[in-house]
Amino acid sequence: MNPKALNYAKLVAERKRCSACTDLVNISKFKALDSDHIGAYSRWQGNLDSELVVIGQDSADVNTFKTVGGGWPGEAIQTNLAMVELVKAAGIKIAAPRYGLADDRLFFTNAVLCLKKGPMQQPVPSPYFRNCADRFLRRTIEVVQPRAVVTLGKDALKATLYAFGLRYPGNFLALVDTGCTFDLSCGARLFPMCHPTPTVLNTHRSLEKQKADWKRFGRWLKRHNKPCS
């Protein structure tokens, strides 16, 4: 096992033992549905040599995790299908999620890795984002060593900035509108994006606007060495 894979395996082992967030459920409680990845999102896109890491907000609730995805990102979840279109707008082609079949072009993870006990829309308390940022988020990014990080939504952005000791400047939509980026100490550039949930797409930022955001990101990728795909 190469050093990167070894460090990742150690991080996953720590995640399976973690009990820092008492109101959340560790995926390891469902051994048959867990994996040797940091989370379910990484079972779809888990390339440790990817030059792009995408960070979602949080994992599913327990019921959705068990019944819809079976431990994998759901094949019919609209957010996942929108992600395929958005990444394509940046010039990167990935396959839609399929149960049991990793695509592994990129690396996807979540700012919060454990499952919510309540409904899917239940908010996750801010301290839990900080718990995961301290224990796993920064270290995951440092293991992969990407040149670009994309955060989906305000909470993922705040968690990632916190993980690297940076201040969240506020006015999230203005950050996205202006194409504001942040330099992380690991050498990656962070790009804030809106989360492509149906609610956000229908109320705050349409799919077409989000595609435009990702196209702008894609132009940055083309200017900086080789493309991610």
GILINPE-V250012 format. One record per run of one state. SS is the DSSP state (h for helix, s for strand, l for the rest). FROM is the first residue (numbers start at 1). TO is the last residue. Records with the same first field share a line. If there is no record, write none. Layout:
SS->FROM-TO + FROM-TO
This chain:
l->1-2 + 18-23 + 26-26 + 30-30 + 34-40 + 45-45 + 47-51 + 59-60 + 68-77 + 90-97 + 99-100 + 102-106 + 113-114 + 117-125 + 145-147 + 153-153 + 164-171 + 179-180 + 184-188 + 194-197 + 204-206 + 224-229
h->3-17 + 27-29 + 31-33 + 41-44 + 62-67 + 78-89 + 126-144 + 154-163 + 172-178 + 198-203 + 207-223
s->24-25 + 46-46 + 52-58 + 61-61 + 98-98 + 101-101 + 107-112 + 115-116 + 148-152 + 181-183 + 189-193
